[in-house]
Amino acid sequence: MPSGKRAQAGDLLKLADAAMSSGFNNADSASFVYAGGLMTKADTLLNVRVKNYDQFPYDAPTPLKDQDASKIRKTTAADYTVLNRFGVLMNDIGPSMWGTGDDGQKYMIMTFFNYHATGAIIKPVFVELMSTTDPSIHYTYLLIAESKVTTTANTTEFSVVDGAKSFKMILTDKPGESAVMHTEGKFPEVKGKAPAISFSIDIQPKNTYWYNQNRGSATMYPDVVLAGFEQAGPMQGTITMGNKKIAYKGGAVSEVCMISGAPGKSYKEYRTVMTKYGNEWYIQINSDELNASFISYGKFRDAGITYKGQYIIPLSYKITPDIASKSITLTAQTKEFGELNIHMQRTLTDTLYTDGIADAYGTFNGQQLSNLGAWLEHVNKGAPDGIVAVQEYPQLVDPM
């Protein structure tokens, strides 16, 4: 939207406001008619759009065009312990879950063991639960005790116990499949703020997407490099809130996101550049027939789809906002099965991390996708830095 048009529209709206104020006691007055005309002119100015070809004035890798799936593979429990891949250091690890309880309510659970390119888990560990019962309530827990990582021949466990609060995730190798995950959280009652809350959930990854097709690091923003993997798939388990135990079923993503500054650049470049360029889209899809990950950072685009046991790298995809902060449509082109078309309607959003969950409907290969849902994350230009808020100003998140 051209800044000059915005300024002109602002001047017109100020005049319209003054005119309406002067004719406040008579809605049929000439002042109101005059104000209506001014607002119509302002609306016309505000509907002017021009393409900004310099939004991302840098080059980025194009893995969707340069496809090579030879390095993509199922993950093991040990993969979660690799802290340096292709020279890129670990950023965060954690499962996020979305779905419906047998009480008819939607629930989202977001978790992070953060490393932030330091080589070790840093405090706090973050766990948050939200539901459609009251979307304004965020049950947010910051666990400030030391975390432990324990390994055996075929398992890896991440755990933290902070007094009566605890969270853990256990990865177990599964022959022929990606490592499965079990996750548990236990949090005591906080009088006046939260009932006692616990959850126990099993996750079975179906789609293992590797950043840049596991061929090396990708430069997703200037001076920022990326590696790791995301795993989308079905989950089921229980959530207990007070005396109420809820059967819970839906989708999940286990994130192993590795981000570092390019050689000679610090990790902080990542957050600085993200808020400068924005347009991070991080979309995880779960349905009975299909699981997928779509990742955008500024100009960088990457994605992976698992459908009927086959791993597919789309040729291209487009994300189109329909209603701001409420709904989007994703279309992806594949050479194997044609177009994937999914419309997503947000049901819950965490405003700090800008993550959310969505109900969805869509088609692929001429087939309606069933039990479709999505995890959404979008960071636009100038967005607040959720990581800084949690690490440096934890009081902003009003933790339990």
SEFI-970904 format. One record per residue (C-alpha): residue in three letters; x, y, z. Coordinates in Angstrom, 3 decimals, padded with zeros to 6 digits, always signed. Layout:
 rest       c1       c2       c3
  ALA        X        Y        Z
...
END
This chain:
 rest       c1       c2       c3
  MET +000.000 +000.000 +000.000
  PRO +001.724 +003.249 -001.097
  SER +002.591 +005.456 +001.869
  GLY +001.406 +008.581 +000.051
  LYS -002.054 +007.061 -000.425
  ARG -002.191 +006.089 +003.257
  ALA -001.326 +009.658 +004.284
  GLN -003.998 +011.145 +001.998
  ALA -006.600 +008.696 +003.315
  GLY -005.617 +009.590 +006.891
  ASP -006.188 +013.281 +006.215
  LEU -009.606 +012.552 +004.713
  LEU -010.611 +010.422 +007.686
  LYS -009.611 +013.182 +010.110
  LEU -011.842 +015.607 +008.176
  ALA -014.671 +013.045 +008.183
  ASP -014.320 +012.599 +011.949
  ALA -014.526 +016.344 +012.507
  ALA -017.566 +016.617 +010.233
  MET -019.409 +013.832 +012.050
  SER -018.601 +015.381 +015.411
  SER -020.127 +018.676 +014.330
  GLY -023.316 +016.959 +013.143
  PHE -023.509 +014.415 +015.959
  ASN -027.081 +015.252 +016.971
  ASN -028.487 +014.919 +013.453
  ALA -027.481 +011.887 +011.455
  ASP -029.233 +013.273 +008.357
  SER -027.314 +016.540 +008.438
  ALA -025.147 +017.830 +005.607
  SER -022.130 +017.170 +007.834
  PHE -022.839 +013.445 +007.880
  VAL -023.391 +013.380 +004.118
  TYR -020.108 +015.239 +003.644
  ALA -018.330 +012.852 +006.005
  GLY -019.681 +009.852 +004.080
  GLY -018.223 +011.212 +000.876
  LEU -014.841 +011.722 +002.525
  MET -014.832 +008.162 +003.850
  THR -015.688 +006.796 +000.391
  LYS -012.702 +008.666 -001.057
  ALA -010.473 +007.380 +001.764
  ASP -011.647 +003.817 +001.131
  THR -010.753 +004.160 -002.549
  LEU -007.254 +005.342 -001.662
  LEU -006.761 +002.506 +000.833
  ASN -007.674 -000.089 -001.788
  VAL -004.727 +000.871 -003.984
  ARG -002.036 -001.826 -003.993
  VAL +001.263 -002.057 -005.820
  LYS +003.667 -004.999 -005.974
  ASN +006.835 -004.541 -003.936
  TYR +009.514 -006.315 -005.925
  ASP +012.203 -005.374 -003.403
  GLN +010.532 -007.041 -000.422
  PHE +013.298 -009.669 -000.324
  PRO +016.328 -008.111 -002.050
  TYR +018.605 -011.146 -001.772
  ASP +019.148 -014.551 -003.357
  ALA +018.040 -017.793 -001.646
  PRO +018.392 -021.525 -002.399
  THR +015.596 -023.104 -004.449
  PRO +015.227 -026.700 -003.201
  LEU +011.788 -027.076 -004.796
  LYS +013.368 -026.539 -008.216
  ASP +016.572 -028.447 -007.414
  GLN +014.964 -031.643 -006.169
  ASP +017.034 -034.525 -004.811
  ALA +015.377 -036.827 -002.285
  SER +018.305 -039.253 -002.065
  LYS +019.401 -037.963 +001.364
  ILE +015.914 -037.868 +002.887
  ARG +015.386 -040.694 +005.378
  LYS +013.481 -041.808 +008.432
  THR +014.819 -040.443 +011.704
  THR +016.169 -042.259 +014.738
  ALA +016.088 -041.353 +018.417
  ALA +019.791 -040.495 +018.139
  ASP +019.060 -037.830 +015.498
  TYR +017.567 -035.704 +018.255
  THR +020.945 -035.529 +019.988
  VAL +022.902 -034.143 +017.006
  LEU +023.642 -030.523 +017.932
  ASN +025.749 -029.583 +014.894
  ARG +024.589 -030.561 +011.414
  PHE +026.395 -029.206 +008.354
  GLY +027.958 -026.616 +010.654
  VAL +024.537 -025.380 +011.821
  LEU +023.861 -025.448 +015.563
  MET +020.683 -026.582 +017.322
  ASN +017.983 -023.956 +017.811
  ASP +015.136 -025.842 +019.492
  ILE +013.547 -029.264 +019.948
  GLY +010.000 -030.019 +020.957
  PRO +006.626 -031.461 +020.003
  SER +003.561 -029.328 +019.336
  MET +000.119 -030.927 +019.318
  TRP -003.312 -029.978 +018.082
  GLY -006.649 -031.728 +018.005
  THR -010.063 -032.278 +019.549
  GLY -011.018 -033.646 +022.937
  ASP -013.943 -035.962 +023.562
  ASP -015.585 -032.927 +025.189
  GLY -015.815 -031.289 +021.743
  GLN -013.226 -028.596 +022.507
  LYS -010.056 -027.898 +020.505
  TYR -006.731 -028.013 +022.374
  MET -003.229 -026.938 +021.387
  ILE -000.050 -027.739 +023.302
  MET +003.240 -026.043 +022.402
  THR +006.614 -027.034 +023.878
  PHE +010.271 -026.029 +023.453
  PHE +013.609 -027.202 +024.747
  ASN +015.648 -024.228 +023.534
  TYR +019.352 -024.308 +022.602
  HIS +019.608 -021.147 +020.499
  ALA +022.971 -022.170 +019.049
  THR +024.620 -022.372 +022.500
  GLY +025.331 -026.134 +022.477
  ALA +023.186 -026.851 +025.553
  ILE +019.566 -026.557 +026.667
  ILE +018.979 -023.085 +028.076
  LYS +016.372 -021.973 +030.586
  PRO +013.448 -021.827 +030.647
  VAL +011.799 -024.849 +029.038
  PHE +008.503 -023.602 +027.631
  VAL +005.137 -025.439 +027.761
  GLU +001.798 -023.864 +026.922
  LEU -001.759 -025.186 +026.657
  MET -004.748 -023.379 +025.150
  SER -008.300 -024.472 +024.364
  THR -011.451 -023.187 +022.724
  THR -013.172 -023.425 +026.108
  ASP -011.739 -019.927 +026.669
  PRO -009.182 -018.842 +024.006
  SER -008.154 -015.845 +026.113
  ILE -006.580 -018.136 +028.744
  HIS -002.997 -019.275 +028.118
  TYR -001.742 -021.878 +030.587
  THR +001.945 -021.007 +030.214
  TYR +004.684 -022.758 +032.182
  LEU +008.357 -021.758 +032.268
  LEU +010.436 -024.530 +033.826
  ILE +013.694 -023.067 +035.088
  ALA +015.392 -026.215 +036.438
  GLU +018.235 -028.010 +034.659
  SER +017.163 -030.280 +031.797
  LYS +018.540 -033.785 +031.277
  VAL +019.105 -035.736 +028.071
  THR +019.383 -039.508 +028.609
  THR +020.178 -042.013 +025.858
  THR +020.205 -045.795 +025.430
  ALA +020.861 -047.910 +022.341
  ASN +017.483 -047.038 +020.843
  THR +015.934 -044.280 +022.970
  THR +016.488 -040.624 +023.783
  GLU +014.725 -038.872 +026.656
  PHE +014.544 -035.115 +027.287
  SER +013.252 -034.218 +030.746
  VAL +013.015 -031.336 +033.178
  VAL +011.629 -031.337 +036.732
  ASP +011.018 -027.963 +038.358
  GLY +009.460 -028.600 +041.769
  ALA +005.976 -029.984 +041.131
  LYS +006.174 -029.033 +037.450
  SER +007.657 -031.497 +034.969
  PHE +007.851 -032.178 +031.260
  LYS +009.488 -034.940 +029.270
  MET +009.566 -036.474 +025.821
  ILE +010.824 -039.963 +025.040
  LEU +011.860 -041.025 +021.530
  THR +012.032 -044.708 +020.655
  ASP +013.333 -046.262 +017.444
  LYS +010.782 -048.150 +015.394
  PRO +012.036 -050.479 +012.639
  GLY +011.128 -049.178 +009.197
  GLU +009.592 -045.994 +010.612
  SER +010.743 -042.729 +012.110
  ALA +011.287 -042.762 +015.873
  VAL +008.011 -042.547 +017.777
  MET +007.517 -040.091 +020.618
  HIS +005.799 -040.182 +024.000
  THR +005.408 -036.885 +025.831
  GLU +004.162 -036.060 +029.334
  GLY +003.584 -032.855 +031.258
  LYS +002.490 -032.378 +034.888
  PHE +001.645 -028.994 +036.395
  PRO +000.071 -028.285 +039.799
  GLU -002.941 -026.136 +040.510
  VAL -002.345 -022.397 +040.666
  LYS -005.162 -020.998 +042.787
  GLY -007.184 -018.382 +041.005
  LYS -005.364 -019.005 +037.713
  ALA -005.220 -022.651 +036.692
  PRO -006.442 -026.098 +037.706
  ALA -003.966 -028.948 +038.025
  ILE -003.083 -029.882 +034.437
  SER -001.366 -032.938 +033.004
  PHE -001.119 -034.649 +029.638
  SER +000.171 -037.931 +028.262
  ILE +000.371 -038.172 +024.464
  ASP +001.811 -040.571 +021.871
  ILE +002.981 -039.270 +018.488
  GLN +003.623 -041.342 +015.353
  PRO +005.473 -039.292 +012.704
  LYS +004.319 -040.053 +009.160
  ASN +006.134 -037.302 +007.263
  THR +009.836 -036.657 +007.883
  TYR +010.746 -033.417 +006.151
  TRP +014.435 -032.419 +006.120
  TYR +015.375 -028.795 +005.565
  ASN +017.050 -028.404 +002.151
  GLN +016.407 -032.128 +001.550
  ASN +019.211 -033.014 +004.013
  ARG +021.824 -032.082 +001.392
  GLY +023.531 -029.409 +003.480
  SER +022.630 -026.142 +005.129
  ALA +020.361 -023.613 +003.431
  THR +020.695 -019.825 +003.641
  MET +017.114 -018.902 +004.405
  TYR +017.819 -015.240 +005.205
  PRO +020.978 -013.221 +004.521
  ASP +023.697 -014.337 +006.962
  VAL +021.434 -017.023 +008.525
  VAL +021.709 -020.782 +007.830
  LEU +019.238 -023.581 +008.471
  ALA +019.223 -027.384 +008.877
  GLY +017.364 -030.125 +010.768
  PHE +013.985 -031.745 +010.265
  GLU +010.270 -031.579 +011.086
  GLN +007.994 -034.564 +011.568
  ALA +004.232 -034.353 +011.144
  GLY +001.847 -037.138 +012.017
  PRO -001.108 -038.283 +014.119
  MET -001.215 -038.179 +017.904
  GLN -003.524 -039.423 +020.623
  GLY -003.584 -039.384 +024.378
  THR -005.225 -037.686 +027.323
  ILE -005.358 -034.247 +028.936
  THR -006.426 -033.919 +032.574
  MET -007.634 -030.560 +033.894
  GLY -008.644 -030.647 +037.538
  ASN -010.914 -033.673 +037.914
  LYS -011.736 -033.816 +034.199
  LYS -009.892 -036.346 +032.020
  ILE -010.193 -035.712 +028.282
  ALA -009.415 -038.169 +025.497
  TYR -007.409 -036.205 +022.943
  LYS -006.783 -036.977 +019.259
  GLY -005.400 -035.076 +016.281
  GLY -002.042 -034.104 +014.786
  ALA +001.432 -033.243 +015.998
  VAL +004.780 -032.008 +014.790
  SER +008.109 -032.761 +016.433
  GLU +010.536 -029.992 +015.570
  VAL +014.306 -030.273 +015.375
  CYS +015.103 -026.837 +014.014
  MET +018.764 -025.855 +013.639
  ILE +019.584 -022.193 +012.960
  SER +022.910 -020.371 +013.146
  GLY +024.486 -017.238 +011.863
  ALA +026.464 -017.740 +008.653
  PRO +030.251 -018.047 +009.215
  GLY +031.381 -014.970 +011.079
  LYS +027.833 -013.952 +012.025
  SER +026.154 -014.401 +015.407
  TYR +022.975 -016.329 +016.177
  LYS +021.238 -013.025 +016.958
  GLU +021.307 -012.248 +013.241
  TYR +018.457 -014.748 +012.905
  ARG +015.997 -012.785 +015.044
  THR +017.169 -009.419 +013.713
  VAL +016.752 -010.456 +010.084
  MET +013.455 -012.258 +010.713
  THR +011.803 -009.147 +012.127
  LYS +013.301 -007.144 +009.254
  TYR +012.019 -009.345 +006.411
  GLY +009.318 -011.418 +008.094
  ASN +007.111 -013.707 +006.028
  GLU +007.999 -016.822 +007.962
  TRP +005.324 -019.432 +007.276
  TYR +005.609 -022.757 +009.052
  ILE +002.664 -025.019 +008.253
  GLN +002.266 -028.648 +009.343
  ILE -000.552 -030.743 +007.889
  ASN -002.119 -033.907 +009.297
  SER -004.912 -035.967 +007.741
  ASP -005.821 -039.631 +007.420
  GLU -004.363 -039.772 +003.906
  LEU -001.587 -037.177 +003.903
  ASN +000.985 -035.475 +006.130
  ALA +003.103 -032.519 +005.085
  SER +005.430 -029.680 +006.061
  PHE +005.614 -026.317 +004.276
  ILE +008.401 -023.936 +005.313
  SER +008.948 -020.337 +004.138
  TYR +011.497 -017.836 +005.379
  GLY +011.346 -014.645 +003.338
  LYS +012.276 -015.745 -000.190
  PHE +013.224 -019.295 +000.866
  ARG +010.631 -022.019 +000.109
  ASP +010.802 -025.698 +001.020
  ALA +008.301 -028.496 +001.584
  GLY +007.739 -032.228 +001.822
  ILE +004.584 -034.359 +001.552
  THR +004.027 -038.003 +002.475
  TYR +001.063 -039.560 +000.669
  LYS +000.318 -043.285 +000.561
  GLY +003.812 -043.971 +001.869
  GLN +005.463 -041.939 -000.914
  TYR +007.602 -038.865 -000.193
  ILE +006.809 -035.993 -002.560
  ILE +008.640 -032.705 -003.013
  PRO +006.181 -030.192 -004.509
  LEU +007.194 -028.270 -007.603
  SER +005.829 -025.053 -006.106
  TYR +003.286 -023.781 -003.626
  LYS +001.360 -020.644 -002.816
  ILE -000.032 -019.365 +000.496
  THR -002.936 -016.928 +000.171
  PRO -004.403 -015.159 +003.232
  ASP -008.186 -015.051 +002.932
  ILE -009.300 -013.231 +006.074
  ALA -006.474 -011.581 +008.001
  SER -005.346 -013.671 +010.987
  LYS -008.282 -016.019 +010.483
  SER -007.993 -018.122 +007.342
  ILE -005.582 -019.018 +004.565
  THR -005.546 -021.209 +001.474
  LEU -002.530 -023.307 +000.488
  THR -002.142 -024.696 -003.020
  ALA +000.799 -026.879 -004.034
  GLN +001.677 -028.364 -007.411
  THR +003.140 -031.868 -007.630
  LYS +004.262 -033.856 -010.661
  GLU +003.006 -037.116 -009.134
  PHE -000.610 -036.309 -008.191
  GLY -001.448 -032.810 -009.407
  GLU -002.633 -030.064 -007.075
  LEU -002.963 -030.110 -003.303
  ASN -005.552 -027.556 -002.202
  ILE -006.175 -026.876 +001.502
  HIS -008.245 -024.153 +003.156
  MET -007.430 -023.530 +006.826
  GLN -009.558 -021.685 +009.393
  ARG -007.749 -020.716 +012.599
  THR -009.346 -021.936 +015.806
  LEU -006.658 -020.913 +018.346
  THR -003.675 -018.542 +018.203
  ASP -000.847 -017.851 +020.623
  THR +000.010 -014.189 +020.089
  LEU +003.452 -014.385 +021.707
  TYR +004.981 -017.032 +019.456
  THR +002.360 -016.415 +016.692
  ASP +001.637 -020.145 +016.539
  GLY -001.881 -021.451 +016.124
  ILE -004.034 -024.367 +015.048
  ALA -006.609 -024.630 +012.303
  ASP -009.477 -026.744 +011.139
  ALA -009.105 -027.490 +007.451
  TYR -010.671 -029.044 +004.393
  GLY -009.040 -029.865 +001.110
  THR -008.327 -032.253 -001.730
  PHE -005.383 -034.102 -003.253
  ASN -005.251 -036.506 -006.181
  GLY -008.965 -035.843 -006.704
  GLN -009.722 -037.115 -003.194
  GLN -011.264 -035.271 -000.264
  LEU -008.872 -035.378 +002.683
  SER -010.447 -036.591 +005.927
  ASN -009.795 -035.511 +009.533
  LEU -007.664 -032.661 +008.216
  GLY -006.022 -030.173 +010.565
  ALA -002.981 -027.911 +010.674
  TRP -000.410 -026.211 +012.872
  LEU +000.265 -022.651 +011.695
  GLU +003.039 -020.222 +012.453
  HIS +003.479 -016.889 +010.723
  VAL +005.888 -014.088 +011.563
  ASN +005.440 -010.917 +009.540
  LYS +007.624 -007.844 +009.258
  GLY +008.207 -006.075 +012.547
  ALA +006.612 -008.873 +014.576
  PRO +007.486 -009.090 +018.286
  ASP +010.333 -011.386 +019.207
  GLY +008.721 -014.171 +021.236
  ILE +012.076 -015.743 +022.077
  VAL +013.372 -012.531 +023.646
  ALA +010.129 -012.172 +025.595
  VAL +010.415 -015.654 +027.098
  GLN +014.154 -015.631 +027.787
  GLU +014.813 -012.039 +028.802
  TYR +011.407 -010.792 +029.985
  PRO +009.516 -013.901 +031.190
  GLN +007.110 -011.737 +033.189
  LEU +005.563 -010.680 +029.862
  VAL +004.128 -014.146 +029.320
  ASP +002.427 -014.238 +032.741
  PRO +003.610 -017.780 +033.518
  MET +001.738 -020.074 +035.858
END
